[in-house]
Amino acid sequence: MKTLAEETWSLDKSRQVYGVNRNDLHFLDISEEGDLFLRLRGKSITFKDIIERIKNINGDSPGYASSFTLRVPQLVTYQVKKLKAAFQRVMEELDYGGKFIGIYPVKVNQRKDCVTAVLRSDSDYGLEAGTKAELLLIKNVIEREKHRPIVCNGAKDPKYLKLIKECMKEGYNIAISVESVHESRLIMKRFKPEQTHLVLRIKPYLSVEGHWSHSTGRDSKFGLSIHDLYDVVELLKQRGFANSVKTILAHAGSQITEIESFERFGRLLTKLYTELRDMGLSNLVNIDFGGGLAIDYTSSETSDFMLRYAQLLVSGVKAHLSEISGKHPPPNIMIESGRGITALSTMVVVEALEVRSIFPPRDENAISEIIKDDERKTLDRIRKASTLKEIREIWNNFQEKYGGLNLAGMKFILEQEMVTRILEDAVRARLVELSLKSYDIDGLVRSFWRPEHIVIGNFSVFNSIADHVLVKQHFPVIPIQELNLKPQTTVRLVDITCDSDGEIAQFYRPRTDSIWFAKDNRLLTSLEGRMGEGIPVGSLEKIPGSCFVLTLAGAYQDAIEMDHNLLGDLPDVELYLQDDGKWALSWVTGAESIEELLKDVGYADIDVDEDPYMWD
Ligand SMILES: Cc1ncc(COP(=O)(O)O)c(C=O)c1O
């Protein structure tokens, strides 16, 4: 028989809690049976089926690990088309005269499956290189499509410029960014004005919100400051390069969540565009707005970032053009979105090896009668408490009496842990009963909601989602099963590195009118929408051997992976939906072997063809 709590739960509530079926997780959903599935062009594929198939086809492959990275290049294609369609729609609605030019910055995800998916999506899409190595990659990948625009950014040395020159000779369509006065001199020395397309990269003089806000405006590491811009323009004019400048570029930062700033950015760069044309750069026809399009990692946004982004940017450009009443032609709008194109396409599927509880199981015989008596009295007080203040006092009294006595040894610690668990349960239940608004008013009360179970996942946070540690980036984590149940509790997912940062407990608690709780009264949602600790799970019992999916990991994570503890790459598996509606998996690369990892740190003569991750 179902309990009342289970009867009031629904799939829609699970969708709300896990953030699936909307915004940037629109391609994930939950089946009636509670399984997480992927939806590609209307076809549903459960993660259980994907895992089953991998086990069958690749169980014996070298580098097999129970966890793997799932690549879905068709989601890259989907995003590229969506971005172009958004700009085309807005340009049509606003009767905008310029063109949209899409450029993919390969630094965001250089993997071949990703870059080729971008190219396959659109025959005019261009690529951006930030280094010589990236230019070599681009040269190779578009060898037969030299018409595609290439923007060469990044610090340029004579060798990078030599490679650019070779590419130009071979017929590639290259634009070279000028990022300093020194660079402008290097370029003018080596290139002929009539054959060169120059991009003036300017610091984004604009304040934006987000992790990278400190590096915008005058503090930006990239681009010409306003005084350098004046000097470079003067130099270019003196040496006959004024007509080589066809583009200006500024990148305002990544993951710009304060989306309204794009309207100001549109206005600002259009103002600079018209001023530079007035200064004699009359071939200037493009504005490259860099990247910055944000991903809705928390599924909490009400609007579609992509469409809104296009609307704001084009309106900003248009607004300035109207102020100068058509004195200059509408510029083509170039967009170098990276995160917005790639984030959806990569998911890390992590096998759960075991579940550990931080508290011991209850054993009545192990607790002394004196402590039991104290426990009874404290429980009674908790159940009668009517304010947060009272609860805090009761808790403090209990802590004062017992908290400092752990030196009394193992037996005492064991008793303490058993009692603490019961009391924490009671506090949570009482707080929920009282419907207190401030569930986490301070550090003390917050501790009651922390998960008491740790799931050990066969992965490395440092290798698979390094930004979780580096910039506290949130990657939504979703169990693959029992999502139809009201969650039993919440857990922390920890990796197998020996580093306490190798853990994901962060979970976005979506906004609901009244707070929803797991069966053990841990928080699932919040009144205002905020980050909390604890990933909800249907039940603890079925976790070992099951998986968790770390989503939206396609941007930057492959480029910055780390081999902490010599745990290298997980194997890569590519998923394709074929035209006949069948889906296919292919094993792209196995996990890096211990031998390769040791070689990287200087041990070339150790011969072990073993996978560094855990084996059953
Ligand atoms: C010049 C340039 N263009 C584009 C991007 C991509 O930005 P995003 O991933 O935010 O779209 C970057 C990121 O650093 C960049 O430096």
The ligand as an SDF file (V2000), in Angstrom:
LIG
                    3D

 16 16  0  0  0  0  0  0  0  0999 V2000
   37.1560   35.5840  -28.4580 C   0  0  0  0  0  0  0  0  0  0  0  0
   36.2070   34.6010  -27.8940 C   0  0  0  0  0  0  0  0  0  0  0  0
   35.1500   34.2390  -28.6170 N   0  0  0  0  0  0  0  0  0  0  0  0
   34.2540   33.3390  -28.1520 C   0  0  0  0  0  0  0  0  0  0  0  0
   34.4040   32.7490  -26.9240 C   0  0  0  0  0  0  0  0  0  0  0  0
   33.3850   31.7510  -26.4720 C   0  0  0  0  0  0  0  0  0  0  0  0
   32.6120   32.2200  -25.4370 O   0  0  0  0  0  0  0  0  0  0  0  0
   31.3420   31.4310  -24.9370 P   0  0  0  0  0  0  0  0  0  0  0  0
   31.7530   30.0560  -24.6570 O   0  0  0  0  0  0  0  0  0  0  0  0
   30.8970   32.1940  -23.7630 O   0  0  0  0  0  0  0  0  0  0  0  0
   30.3120   31.4870  -26.0160 O   0  0  0  0  0  0  0  0  0  0  0  0
   35.5000   33.1040  -26.1290 C   0  0  0  0  0  0  0  0  0  0  0  0
   35.6470   32.4870  -24.7920 C   0  0  0  0  0  0  0  0  0  0  0  0
   36.4890   32.7020  -24.0190 O   0  0  0  0  0  0  0  0  0  0  0  0
   36.4200   34.0520  -26.6260 C   0  0  0  0  0  0  0  0  0  0  0  0
   37.4920   34.4170  -25.9130 O   0  0  0  0  0  0  0  0  0  0  0  0
  1  2  1  0
  2  3  1  0
  2 15  2  0
  3  4  2  0
  4  5  1  0
  5  6  1  0
  5 12  2  0
  6  7  1  0
  7  8  1  0
  8  9  2  0
  8 10  1  0
  8 11  1  0
 12 13  1  0
 12 15  1  0
 13 14  2  0
 15 16  1  0
M  END
$$$$
